[in-house]
Amino acid sequence: MTIYLDSALVIRQLVGTKNPWKGWGEWSVAYASTLMRTECYRTANLLRLSGKLDDAQRSRLGSWIESVCDSITLVPVTDGVLNRAAGAFPTAVGTTQAIHLATMLELQSAHGITCMLATADKDLLCAAKSMGFSDALEAVPEPKAESEVSAPESESAAPVKSPEPVV
């Protein structure tokens, strides 16, 4: 299975969730925008600043983010991607969502790579489905409440290989 990973799913898998995506690590090839790394680190920093992570947990989460990034193909945010993201979409999407969708379109049109979207973002999912990425639903975990985010505890977690959360 060829997937496109969204940061919402990555963070939920790495910090743990009551409803992890069972397909985690089961892909043959995974792609993500280089934007994913930034989004993951911004979320990690917000979790630390809000007191949901301590310094050691934030450090481990950063290492896990790098492990994920090292194990997948990161697609650069090029001028072509930004030009696509600036265009109209069939549904309402924000800037980062548009960049992810434009990256998926770029993979498809320029490289012949069609990905299944792995996301926990319902709006991104809806937009992807409206654009013909019909397999996207298969990779979406059940949504969870903000209060369900837990601090990562395990120091020996292997986030990319494990289908279980690393908590």
N, C-alpha and C positions, 0 to 999 in steps of 0.2 A: 504494500500500500504506500502510495506517495502522498505525503501530507504537507500542508502549510501550517506551521505553528503560530498561534497568536499569543501574545504575552499574557493575556488574561488566563489562558489555560496553563501556561508554563508556571506562573506564580502560584496558582491554586494547587498544582501538582507538587511543587517544591515545598510549600509551607504546610501542605496537608489539607484535606477536605473530607467531609463525611461522604461525599459522592465523587470519588476520583474517576477520571476517565480510564476505563479498562484497556483502552488501546495504547496507553502510554508505553513507549519504547518498542511497540510491536510493528512499527513502520519499516519499510525497506529503505526509503529515502525521505528525508525531511528537509523542508526549506522554511526560511523565515526572512523577513526584512531585517536589515541591520538595525532598524528602528526598534525591533523587539528587545535587544540588549538594553537600550536606553530606557524603554518602558519598564522593563523588569527592575532595573536599578532604581528608577524613580519610585516604583512601588516599594521596593525594599527599604529605601531611605525613609519613605513616609511611614512605613510600619515601625521603623526604629524611632523616628521622631514622635510618633503617637504613643510610644511605650509598649507596643505589642511585641517588639523584639528587643532583646538586650544586645550589647556590643558583640558578644560571642556568637549569638544567633544570627545577627546581621552579617557577620564575617562569613559564617558557614553558608548562608544564603547566597552571598556574593560568589563564593567558590562553586556552588551548585549551578548558578546562572552561567558562569564561565564554562562549566562542564557541558551544559546543554548547548551553548553557543559553539563550543569546539566540536561537538558531535553531529552538527547539522550543517547544511549549506546556507550561509547567510548571503542574501541578495542585496546588493548596494541600492541605496536610494539615489537613483540617477536623475538627470534632468528629464529623461523620458518618463520615468515613474512619476515625477512631480507634475509633469504636464498632464499625464493621464489623471492623476489625483485631483487636479484643478478642474477637470471637466465635470459634466453632469452625471449623476448616478440615478438609477431607477427608484431608489429609496433615500431617505434622509440619512446621511452619514457625516460624522465629524472628520476632522483633518487626518488624524492618525488612522482611522478606519479607512478613509479614502486611499491613504498611502498603502495600506495592506492590500486592499482590493486591486489597486493599480499594479502592485508588485505581482499578484497572482495573474493578472491579465498579461503583464510583461513576460512572465514565465511561459504562459500559454502561447502567446503570439510570436514572440521572438525565439523561443527555445523548444516549442512543442511539448511543454511539460504541463500537464493538467493535474492539479493537486486537490485532495480532499481537505477542506478547511477544518482545522482542529481549533475550536474556540469556545470560550465560555461567555462570549459577548453576543447577546441575542440580536442586537441591531446589526452587527457585522454579519452574523449568520443570515439574517433576513435579506440583507443587501446581496450577499454572495449567492443565495438561492435565486434571487430575482435576476441575477446576471448569468444564470445557467450553471452554476456550480452546485448541481443537484445532490451530490453525495455529502454535502456539508453536514447535514443533520446527524450522520452516523458518528461523528466525532465530538459531539457536544455533551459534557457532563451535566447533570442536573444542577440548576443554579443553587447557590448557597447564600445565606445571609452574611452580612459583613461580620457579625459576631462569631461566625464559624471559623474565621482565619485563626490558626493557631501558630505558635512559635515553633520553628524547626528545632528539634532536640538532638537527633542522631548525628554523630560526627562521621559516621562511616557510610552514609547513604550514597547510593549510586543512582541519582535521579534520572538518568537517561535510560538505564537498563531496567529499572524496577517498574512494574505496573502498579505498585502500591505507593501511597503517599509516603514521604520520607519522615513523617513525624513519629 
